Amino acid sequence: MVNKHGATVARLAWLVGAMLGATIAAAADDRIEAVTLMRDDGGKPGAIVAQFTPQDRKQHFAVKLRKLELGKNRFQARFVGVETAAGNNVEVFRTGDIGNTLIANTITAQLSLPRDWPLGRYAIEVAMNDQPIGWREYIVSPEWSKQAVERWILYADDGKGNPTERKLSAFSTKQRTLHFEAQTSGYVPRGARVTWVLRTQAGQEVMRGDNTVGKDSQVFNRLTSFVTLPRDWPIGGYTMQLLDGTRVVGEHKFNVTQ
């Protein structure tokens, strides 16, 4: 769509995060129905949460299987850092046998670290009698309402409206399509609605665009947007803001030069 200033407002583009790597074996028959995450409460499972924060040093898991596995079976759990600040596809911990019987089709496990957990995407994999029977991803991140943009990146345009890998400190007036990336301090939750607002140094609004993170999105903390003018950009200072409702997640001042 085009606003009153003639700027084409981009619907947000979302960067795709790394998918689950080869360190997790694909189970021929996924037997996991659900995985429940719980905060620690004095060494015992406490409140159920959608994700852990880095300060949740001890984490509790309840893995519900699709059916009761009869017989004397051995179960193990393996934890992998799929895409984290400390590295990708790294095995974090592997339990020994965690029981040979089941109560209500549920396996329980816990994991702890003596320091805050690195931000990122993790996975728990369950094996029965040394054979993988399924895995699920989970997130370690600050809550969205407490996050801020930690880094802004401006990208050059390829002349066809697409970003290149070349990073800029300022845009040229001849680059009619401006590309932005905002890296937040944590995981952007599914369903989050964000707004981009571009203003001149004098406070005049040039563009406003918003979008909602889809339920199937693989984005972690990198959000992108672009804005296009049908003519050369006026030279001067500008500010790009990223909003969560009325909350300013971050803003970046930049210049358009000759």
N, C-alpha and C positions, 0 to 999 in steps of 0.2 A: 504494500500500500504506500501511497505518497502523501506526506503531510503538507501543511500550508507553506512550508519553506522549500518544497520541491525535493526533499530528501526521501529516498526510497528506504523504508524502514524494514530491516531484515527480521524475519522470524528467526529466533535464536537457533544457532547450530550447536550441536553438542558433540564434544570429543568423546571418542570411544575408548574406554579404559582397557587394559590388558585382560584377556579372557583367561579362564582357568588353564594352567599350564600342564605339561606332561608329567609333573610330579604327582598328580592325582590320577589314579587308575580309574577308568570307566567301569562301573559295575554292570555286568551283563543283565542283572535283574535288580533294579533299584527297589530296595525294601524299606527305605525310610519314608515315613509319612510326614513327620514334622520334627524340627529341632527347636526347643525352647531355651532361650538365654535367660540367665538369672544372675543378678548381682550378689555379691557376698554379704552375708549377715552374720558376723562373728564366726566364720568358718563353715556356715551352713548356707544352703541356697536361700536367697531372699527374693526381692521384687523381680518380677518378670519384666524384661526390657526388649525393645526392638533392636537395639544395638548396644555395644559396650562403649564406654568412654575410655580414654587412655589411662585415667586414674583408677579404673576398675582392675586393680592388679590381680585379684583372684576372681576367676570366671567360672560359672557353673553351667552345665549343659544337661538337658534331658532329651534323649533321642527316642522318639516313639516310632516303633516299627509298624509296618502295615498289617502284620499278622504275628501271632505268637509262634516263636520258633521252638518246637518241641525237641526234647533230648538234651544231652549234656554238651552244650556248645560253649566255645570260648569266644569272647568278644574283646576287641581292642579298638582304641580310638587313636587317630593320628591328626595332628594339627599342622596346617601349612600356612605360611604367609604368602598369599597369592600375589598381591601387589601392595607393598608396604614401603614406608619411609626407610626401613632398614634393609630392603632388598626384595626381590621377586622370586616366587616359587622356592621358598626356603622352608625346610621342615623345622618346625618350632619344637614339637614334642611328640613322643610316641608312648602311649601307656603300655603297661604290661597287660595281662589278662584282667579284665574288670568284671569278672563273675562268669559263672557257667550256668546260671539260671536267670530267668526273667520274671519280673513282677509287673503285671499290666502292660506287657509288651514294651517296656521302657528301659533304656540303658542310661545310666548317669555317669558323668565324668566331670572333672574339674581341672583347671589349668591356672598356674600362677606365675608371676614374674616379680622380682624384688624391686622393680622400678616401673615407671609408667610404660604402657604398651606403645609401640610405634603406631602411628596413624596408618590405617590401610584396610585392605580387604583380605579376609582370612577364610579358611575352610576347615571343617571338621569332616574327617573320613572315618567310617566305621567298617571294621572287618569282622567276619564271623569265621572262626576256624581258619584264620589267615587268608581268607578270600574277601575282597572288598564287596560290600553290599550297598554302598551308597555314600554320598557326601552332600554337604550343604555349605554355602558361603555365609559368612556373617561379617559385620562391620565393626571396626574400632575407630571412633571419631568423636570429637566434641559435638554437642547438640547444635543443630542448625541455628537456633536462635542466639547462640553465643559465638558464632563464627564471624570472621571478617576476611576481606580480600587481603592476601599476603603478598601477591605479586601481580602486576599488570604487564602485558606484553602487547606491543603494536607490531603488526606484520605488513610487509610490502604486498602490493597487489600485482598479479601477473598480467594486467592489462585486459583481462577478460572477466574480472569480478571475483577471482579466486585468490586466496591468500597463498603466498610463497613461504618458504622457511626462513626468509631473511627478516631479522628483527630490526626495528627502527626505534630511534629516540624521538623522532618527530616525523610528521607526514609532509609530503610535498603538495603544493596547491594543485599540481597536475594529477595527483592520484585521487581519482574521483570516488573510489571505493575504499573506505577505511576499515581495517580489520582489527578487532580487539579480542584479547583473551584475559579473563580474570581467574586467578587461582585462589581458591578459598582455603581456609585453615582446617577444613574437614570435609566429610562426606556430605554431598548435597542430596537430601532425601528424595525419594520418589514422591511425586505430587507437589513438590515445592514450586511455587510460582514466583518468578523473578521479573523485574522490570529494569530495562536499560534506559537511561535518560542522558542525552547529549545536549549540553548548553554552551553558548559562547561565553567568553570571559565577562561580558556585560550581563550575563544571566538570561539571555534569550534562549528559549528552548528550541533546539533544532530537530530533534527526533525523540520519540518514545516508543519502545517496543517491549512486549512481554511474551512469556511462554511458560508452560508447565512441564516439569520433568516427567517424562512418561514412565509408567510402571515397568516397562521392559528396557529402559535406558541403562546403558553400561557406564555412563559418565560417573566419575568419582568426585573430583573437586575442580575440574577445569571447564569453565563456561565461555562460550565464544559468541560474538555478535559482529555484524558489519552494518555500515550505513553508506549509501551512495547518493551523490548529487549528480544531476544531469549536466552540470557545468563545473568549472574549476572551483575549488574551495577557497573562500576568502581567507587571506592571511590573517593570523591572529592566534590568541589563546583560547582553549576549549577545556571543558571538564566532562568526563564520562562518569556516570554514577551507576552502581548496581544496587537495586533496592529489593528488599523483602517486605512487601507491603509499604509501610512508611519508614521502616528501619533501613538505614544506610549501611549496607554490607561493606561498601568501599567506594572510593572515588579516585579518579586519576586525572591530573592536569597535564595537558600536552599542547604542543604548538603545531600549527600548519605554517610552513615556511615557503619561500620562493622555490 
